Amino acid sequence: MKRLTVLAATLVLALSACGSSENIEPQADSSAVAQPVSVTDARNKVVDLPAPAAKVVGLEWGVVENLVTLGVMPVGVADTKGYTAWVTAAKLDPSVKDVGTRGEASVDAIVGLDPDLVIVTSDESASTIAQIEKAAPVLVVRGADAANAIPQMKKNLELVAAAVGKADEAKQVNADFDKAVAEGKQKIAAAGKAGESFTMADGWKQGSTISVRMYTTGSLLGAVATELGLKNGWTGAGDKDYGLAQTDVEGLTKLPNGNFLYIANKSDGGDVFGDDLAKNAIWKNLPFVKRADVHRLPDGIWMFGGPKSTEQFIDATVQAVTS
């Protein structure tokens, strides 16, 4: 009997040891292994990556906004100070490095960050792209398309998302944007403002000359306002990419009655409409100025951004038009 007891105890210990061994050495989860990524960019060039990019440099603010929105904080950004002033929808961490100005980024600074990927727009010079590509993969997205402003904005988000492994997140962001448009349109209609005329502008001063930039129906903000149920009072053509047209104070006399929406920034350029033109006789006699239908939208709404900046514009426009 004593021998049987010892044998039983030995068996129990052996079985316990087997169980412990399985707990200590679990099998690796093959699904956790990062898969290669292959995306076709705006150049129709295939960009192959061994895994979704994690260390990313962005040289245009719309691209950077999309990265942050998707939960990927870039390691480097062109003009971090300017981005902070103009883009409040997707804020940068203090750790993000400045790699120069937009249009004149420092290739040395970019290479020094050892990025997995550098994302630029089609506005970037071919020579700069070629220099960067000697050290890191480059993904090019189209800056804008005045013939398809909203679809291009969504496409840019999806392209960036594919490169960083965030496709599902991009679908949700674009769906949230569509919901914001629908809700904004409903609010404008409920206030009896559907079909009202509007114009959208920004402006700057050089010496004593004030220039005004108009946002046509082909611009991103112009297209969004149209989707909200408003009618753009500026009928002139804009450029083929961003849908922008240039005029001056005299040119504003051709505008119909309606809301005049504009964007300014106290940290960059100030407010030419609220300050510099305040005593201008032509400006003071414009019908929408006399009726106090001039609305400065909040600082920090990036006019050429992704869905999150554009949602800020929707909220501000609905508030301006219905108040």
Buried (B, 14 or more C-beta within 10 A) or exposed (E): EEEEEEEEEEEEEEEEEEEEEEEEEEEEEEEEEEEEBEBEBBBEEEBEBEEBBBBBBBBBBBBBBBBBBBEBBBBBBBBBEBBBBBBBBBEBEEEBBBBBEBEEBBBEBBBEBEBBBBBBBBBBEEEBBEBBEEBBBBBBBBBBBBEBBBEBBBBBBBBBBBBBBBEEBBBEBBEEBEEBBEBBBBBBEEEEBBEBBBBBBBBBBEEEEBBBBBBBBBBBBBBBBBBBBBBBBBEEEBBEBBBBBEBEBEBBEEBEEBBBBBBBBEEEEBBBBEEBBEEBEBBEEBEBBEEEBBBBBEBBBBBBBBBBBBBBBBBBBBBBBBE
